[in-house]
Amino acid sequence: MEKWLRIGEALKQARESKKVSVSEVAQNTGIPEWKIRLIEDGQFDRVDAPFYVRNYIKAYAEFLGLDPSELLGQFEQKTTEVETKTKRVLINGSLMTLLLLVIFVAASVFFAYSAWRFFTVLGTPKVQFMNQSDRPIYFNETSLGPGESVVLQTGQRYRVAGNTGVCAVRSTGKEWKIRVENFEVVVWGK
């Protein structure tokens, strides 16, 4: 802002020392009077886009017989600083947005997996007895064929007879293999 003020003051002092009015500058340069006043006040950001402001300063300086490159050097240094700060803010904002997006996606995947596991466990029987042998066995005096299973209830006592192979008791995530011929199974709650 301070550099803008210096540029505007330099143009205004040169105009006044040559006893030229703002309207004369406007007629000879094609720059509207209100824009000339804003330039002289150092309010370049209210005049126009930086590209046009550079052209206005150049035309104004040339009309007054000043070196436009000297004035424009100060202006371009300021615009470069502003553009650099703007780019930094945009990059930081983009990184923050990307980070938030990654966190959101990760949280969504975790939530979906947790919900799937919950409903999978909820939908399966809690405890099963399975005949994994190649011969039928007797489960509570009822024949249970190879590969068949039965859901067990908590607190009930079950008798298994005639086991010559492997039986298994499976609960959520665990399986116990049994290689005993005659035994009892009791499921206890927590």
C-alpha positions in Angstrom: 0.0 0.0 0.0 2.8 2.4 0.9 4.4 1.9 -2.5 1.1 2.5 -4.2 0.8 5.8 -2.3 4.3 6.8 -3.4 3.4 6.1 -7.1 0.2 8.0 -6.8 1.8 11.0 -5.0 4.6 11.1 -7.7 2.1 11.2 -10.5 0.0 13.8 -8.6 3.0 16.1 -7.9 4.2 15.8 -11.5 0.7 16.8 -12.7 0.4 19.7 -10.3 3.9 21.0 -11.1 3.0 21.1 -14.8 -0.3 22.7 -13.9 -2.3 20.1 -15.6 -5.8 19.3 -14.4 -7.2 15.8 -13.8 -9.7 16.3 -16.7 -6.8 17.2 -19.1 -5.1 14.0 -18.1 -8.3 12.1 -18.7 -8.8 13.7 -22.2 -5.3 13.0 -23.3 -4.9 9.4 -21.9 -8.4 8.1 -22.2 -8.4 7.2 -18.5 -11.6 8.2 -16.7 -11.2 11.0 -14.1 -12.3 8.9 -11.2 -9.7 6.3 -12.0 -7.0 9.0 -12.1 -8.1 10.2 -8.7 -7.9 6.7 -7.2 -4.5 6.1 -8.7 -3.3 9.4 -7.2 -4.7 8.3 -3.9 -2.8 5.0 -4.1 -6.0 2.9 -4.2 -5.0 0.7 -7.2 -7.1 -2.2 -6.0 -10.2 -0.1 -6.5 -9.2 1.0 -10.0 -9.1 -2.2 -12.0 -7.2 -5.5 -12.5 -3.4 -5.1 -12.1 -2.9 -5.5 -15.9 -5.0 -2.5 -16.6 -3.6 -0.5 -13.7 0.0 -1.0 -15.1 -1.2 0.4 -18.5 -2.9 3.4 -16.8 0.3 4.2 -14.9 2.3 3.9 -18.1 0.0 6.1 -20.1 -0.3 8.7 -17.3 3.5 8.8 -16.7 4.3 9.1 -20.4 1.7 12.0 -20.7 3.5 13.8 -17.9 7.0 13.1 -19.3 8.0 10.7 -16.5 9.8 7.4 -16.9 7.0 4.8 -16.7 9.4 1.8 -16.1 10.6 3.4 -12.8 7.1 3.8 -11.5 6.0 0.4 -12.8 8.9 -1.3 -11.1 7.6 -0.4 -7.8 4.0 -1.4 -8.7 5.1 -4.8 -10.1 7.1 -5.6 -7.0 4.1 -5.1 -4.9 1.8 -7.1 -7.2 4.3 -10.0 -7.2 4.3 -10.0 -3.4 0.5 -10.0 -3.3 0.3 -12.8 -5.9 2.9 -14.9 -4.0 0.9 -14.5 -0.7 -2.3 -15.4 -2.6 -0.6 -18.5 -4.0 0.6 -19.6 -0.6 -2.8 -19.2 0.9 -4.4 -21.2 -2.0 -1.8 -23.9 -1.6 -2.3 -24.1 2.1 -6.1 -24.1 1.6 -5.8 -26.9 -1.0 -3.6 -29.0 1.3 -6.1 -28.5 4.1 -9.0 -29.4 1.9 -7.2 -32.5 0.7 -6.3 -33.5 4.2 -9.9 -33.1 5.4 -11.1 -35.1 2.4 -8.7 -38.0 3.2 -9.8 -38.0 6.8 -13.5 -38.0 5.8 -12.9 -40.9 3.4 -10.9 -42.9 6.0 -13.6 -42.3 8.6 -16.3 -43.3 6.1 -14.5 -46.5 5.2 -13.9 -47.3 8.9 -17.6 -46.7 9.7 -18.8 -48.8 6.8 -16.5 -51.7 7.8 -17.5 -51.5 11.5 -21.2 -51.5 10.5 -20.7 -54.5 8.2 -18.8 -56.4 11.0 -21.5 -55.5 13.5 -24.4 -56.7 11.3 -22.4 -59.8 10.2 -21.8 -60.8 13.8 -25.4 -59.9 14.7 -26.8 -62.0 11.8 -24.8 -65.2 12.6 -25.7 -67.5 15.4 -23.7 -67.0 18.5 -22.6 -70.6 19.1 -22.8 -73.5 16.7 -21.9 -77.2 17.1 -20.6 -78.7 13.8 -20.0 -82.3 12.8 -16.7 -82.1 10.8 -16.2 -85.9 10.5 -17.2 -88.1 7.6 -19.7 -90.1 9.7 -23.0 -89.2 11.4 -22.9 -88.6 15.1 -25.7 -88.5 17.7 -26.4 -85.0 19.1 -29.0 -85.2 21.9 -29.9 -88.6 20.5 -30.7 -87.2 17.1 -28.5 -88.1 14.1 -26.3 -85.2 12.9 -24.8 -85.9 9.4 -21.3 -84.9 8.2 -21.0 -81.1 7.7 -24.2 -80.4 9.5 -24.4 -77.9 12.3 -26.8 -77.0 15.2 -27.2 -73.7 17.0 -26.6 -74.0 20.7 -28.5 -72.0 23.4 -26.9 -70.5 26.4 -27.3 -72.5 29.6 -28.5 -75.7 27.9 -26.7 -79.1 28.2 -26.1 -81.1 25.0 -24.9 -84.8 24.7 -22.8 -86.0 21.9 -22.3 -89.7 21.3 -20.6 -91.8 18.6 -18.0 -89.3 17.6 -15.2 -91.0 15.8 -13.8 -88.0 13.9 -13.7 -84.2 14.7 -16.5 -82.0 16.0 -16.2 -78.3 16.6 -17.9 -75.7 18.7 -17.8 -72.3 17.0 -18.6 -68.9 18.5 -17.9 -65.4 17.1 -14.4 -65.6 15.7 -13.3 -68.7 17.7 -13.5 -72.5 17.0 -12.8 -75.3 19.4 -12.1 -78.8 17.9 -13.2 -81.8 19.8 -11.8 -85.4 19.2 -13.6 -87.2 22.1 -16.1 -90.1 21.4 -18.8 -89.2 24.0 -19.0 -85.8 25.7 -21.3 -83.0 26.9 -21.4 -79.4 25.7 -22.7 -76.5 27.9 -22.7 -72.9 26.7 -22.2 -70.3 29.4 -23.1 -66.7 29.0 -20.8 -63.8 30.1 
